[in-house]
Amino acid sequence: MGAYDTETDALAADARAGLVREIDAEGIWDEDPVWREAFAAVPRHLFVPYYYVAGPRGYERRWGESPDPRARERWVRGAYADAPLATRLRDGELVSSSSQPSLMARMLVALRVEDGNRVLEVGAGTGWNAALLAHRLGADDLVTTIDLEPEITESARRHLEAAGHRPVVVVTGDGARGVPERAPFDRIIATCALPTVPRAWLAQCRPGARILTPLATGVLALTVRDPAHAEGRFLPTAAYFVPLRGEVRPEPVGVSLAGLPDRGREQETFRFLLTLTRHSLDPREAGALWEREGMPGRERYGVTVGGEHAWAWLDDPEGPYVWPLP
């Protein structure tokens, strides 16, 4: 990665300050203001030397080494927009991205990181999220990030080194299996969507550890009791991530919305319920439950992991609405 000119660096600093103000105005950091300083200090543009923007003719590539100063300015401003950035395509399909900064901020606050915590990130992406974690925790070799794709981990390493975050350990491998040689972990955060909670993660956590993972277009926050048991609820916010294996599945698999009332089809919380229960409820059953229970938001749902089994629930893990997960 080449060095950028003074004008580009100044523009990046100004754009970064604007992004911090925008996230700050939403009150996201009120619970843990230390993250404001991390977002202000860690430059996102160093982690996205190029990215793709969808347009009428497909994806347009923006990159920081463009000879056109106007193109470089568009690249910098886009790098600090509060939006996800497509960073890797394969056959026209998205396989890796840099997540929306405000969503990352919400997730990092919800992770409840404490000094000295050992953190595993599943889904290395560009390396920016790992850099934010490393900045928060200091240079004590506490952050590990893993991704299945060697080209993703290699670029994440380059980005982290360019930004001066060498203490992050970058591993190539299956994130669902964790990184046992780096365990035990106090926190695990996934930045890719999974169909269920990998049991290997629990076994690699200390009792009381916290796991944050995208699931069914939401973000699940679990507290680990022991190597076989964990429980927690979803955050209120919606979240759409590239799946762990790199396949994009924007719609609930095998679910048809035909014949359902428009109110349900258009409501994001109903689509969340459909995705969460697609192995257990047909759409009409899900629709009836959703309306009967007052169109519940994500925060009313939770997940329990007990041994080899995991189940989702509404309001109460021992209540009437319980559905098995894979």
N, C-alpha and C positions, 0 to 999 in steps of 0.2 A: 504494500500500500504506500503510495507516494505521499510526500508532504504536501499540504495544501497551502496556497498563497495567503498572504496576510489579510487580504480582502475577504477571502472565503472564511478564514478563521474568525474574523470579526463578525461576519454575517451569521455564522453558526452560533457564536456566543449570544448574539442578540436574539436569534430565533429560539435558542434553548431557554433563555430567560423568559421569553414569551410563553413557551410551553409550560414552564414551571408556574407562572402566574395563572395560566388557564386551569391547570389541575388544582392549584391551591384554591382558586375561587369556588371549586366544587366542594371544598371541605374534606377532601379525601384523606388528607394527612392529619386531620385534627387529633385522631387517636394516637398517632405515632409520628410527630413532626420530624424525626430524624431522617425520614425518607425524602423530605423536601431537599435537604442538603445533598443527598446522594444523586437525585435527579438533576440538581443544579451543577454538580461536579462532573458527572460521567457523560461525555459527549456521544450522543446517539449517532451522529453522522460518521464517526470512525468505524461504526459497526455495520453501516449500510453503504459501503463505497459505491454500490449500485443497487437499484431496485426497479421494479416494474409497476407501471400504472396502467390499469385497464382503460381501453379507449374503443372507439367505434371500429377500428381495424385490428383489434387484438391488444396485446400488451406493448406498451412503449417503455423502452429502457432509459432510465435516468442514471447518470453516473458522475462521480465527482472529478474525474480526469478529463471531462469533455473540453475540447479547445474553445468552445463557445461560452463566454462568460455568462450569457443569459441562461444557457442550459445548466451551468453550474449553480446559478442562483436558484433555479427551479428545483434542482436536486437538493440543495441545502434546506430550502423552505419546506419541501416535502418531507425531508428527514425529521423535521421537528413539528410536523402536523400531528394532531392527536388522532392518528389513524393507523391501522395495521398496514404494513408494507410487504408486498410480495417480493421475496428475495431469491427464490429458486423455483424454476419451472421445469417440468419434464413433459414433453409432448403436449405442450400447451396447458398442462394441469399444474396447479399450485402444489408444491411439496414442502415448502418451508417459508416462513414469514417472520417478520418482527411484529410482535403483538401491539395493539393499541396502547400507547403509554398510560392513559388514565386507567385502563383495565389492569395493566401491570401494577400500577400504583395501588389500586384497590386490593389486589391479590397479595402484594408484599405486606401491606398493612395488616391484612387478615391472617397472614402467616405468623404474626406475633413473634418475630425474630428477637432473640435476646443475645447479649454479649456472650461470646464463647460457644454459641450453637454451631454444630456441624450440620451443614445443609446439603441436600442432594437436589439438583434440578434435573428433571427428566424432560428432554427436548432442548438441546443446546441452542438451536436457532442461530442467531447472529453472534451470540455471546453477550449481548447488552444486559440482559436480565442477570446473568451470572456476575457481570461487572458491578452492577448495582448492589448485589448481595455482598460481593467481596469488599466494596467500598464501605458498606454498613458494618461489616464484621472486622475489617482490618486485614493486615497481611499475614494472617496466622494459618494459612493453608486449611481453611475451614469449609470452602465451597468446592463441590464436585458437580460437574455437569456432564450429561451423557446423551448421545444421539446414535441412532443406528447407521446413519449415512456417513462414510468416511470423509466425503468432500465437505459435509456440513461441519464436522468436528475440526477438520483441518482449517477451514476458513474462520471458525470461532476462535481457534488458537491464535491465528494471525491477528485477528481483530483485538483480542485481549492483550496480546503483546504490544501491539501498536498503541493501545491506550494505557499501557503500563500496569496491567493486571495479571502478572505472571503467577501469583499464588493460586489461581483457579486451576483445578485439576480437570482436564477434559478427557473423557473416556469415549471410545467407540464401542457400542454394544447395544443390546436390547434393553431399553429403559424399563420395560415391564419386569425385568429380572433384578433391577436395582444394580448396585455396585457393592457387593458384599465385602470386598477387600478394603473399602473405605468406611464401612459401618463401624460402630452404630451412629445413626443420625438422630438429631433432635428435631429436624424439620425436613420435609420433602415437599417440593412444589413441582407440579407438572405443567408444562406449557404446550401440551398437545392433548387431544381428546382421546379418552379411553372408554371401552364399553362397560368396564367394571373396575373394582379396586384390586390391583395385583397383590396377592397374598405375600409375595416376596418382600414387598415394602414394609409390611408390618414386622416381619421377622428381623429386618435390618434397623428397626427403630428402638430407641430407649422408651421405657414406660413413660407416658405423659407426652410423648412426641406429638407433633401436629403435622397433618398431611393436607395439602391443598391440591385438588385435582379437578380438571374439567370433566364433566360427565353430563350427558343428555342436555347440552346447550346451557348448562349451569356450571357453577363452581362449588364443589363439595369440600367442606372443612371437617376433617376427622380428628378426633383425639384417640391416640393409641393407648389401650389399656395394658396389653401384653402382646407377645408375638403372634397371637391368633385372634385378637379381639380389638375392634375399634368402632367408634360411633360418632356421628356428627350430622350437622344440617348443611343445607345449601345456603350460599350467600344470596342476597336478593337480586343481584345483577345478572343479566344475560351474558353468555360468553360463547363465542364460536371459534374453535381452534382447528387447525389441521390435525387429522387423526394421527395416532402414534406411528402407523405404518405408512403414512404419506398419502392415503386415499382421501379424497374430499367427498364427504357424504352430507350435502346440505339439507337433505330431506330425511325424515325418519324412514329407515330401511323397511320396505315391504308394507308401508302404511299408505292407504289411500284416503284422501280427505274428501272424496266425492260423496255427496249426499249429506254431509254434515252442515249444520246451521252456519250461516256466514259469520255470526258473532264468534263462534268457536274457531272457525278456520282462520280468521284474521287476528286472533289473540295469541300473542307470543307465549303467554303462560300456559295456554292449552296445548300448544305445539310442544312445549317442554314436557308436559304430562304424557303426551303421546309417545315421545321419544323415551322417556323414563320407563314406561310400562309396555313398550311394544311387544315384549315377549309374553305378556300376561293379559292385557286387555285389548279388545278390538276397539276401533275408534268410537263407535257409538256408546259402548260402555264407558269409555274414558270421558266422552262428552257429557253423559248423564252425571257422572261423578263430579266433574268439574263444575257444572252448574249447581248441583245439589249442595256442594260444599262452599259455594260463594266465590267461585273463580279464584282459588287460592294462588298466592304468589309462591315463588321458589323457596322463600325462607320457611314455609310451613312443611317442606319435605326434608327427609333425612335418609341416611343409609346406616345400616348396622352390618358389621362383618363379624361373624362368629365361626371360627374354624374354617371348614371348607365351604361354608355357605355365606351368602351376602344377600341382603334384601333392602329394598327401598320402602319408605312408609310416608304417610301423611299424618302430621301432628304428633303421633305417638308410635314408637317402635313395637308396642304390644297392642295397638289399637286395631280397628276393623279393616283399615286400608293398608295392606302389606303386599309387596310384590317381589318375587325372587329376581335377583340379578344374575348374569352369567357367572 
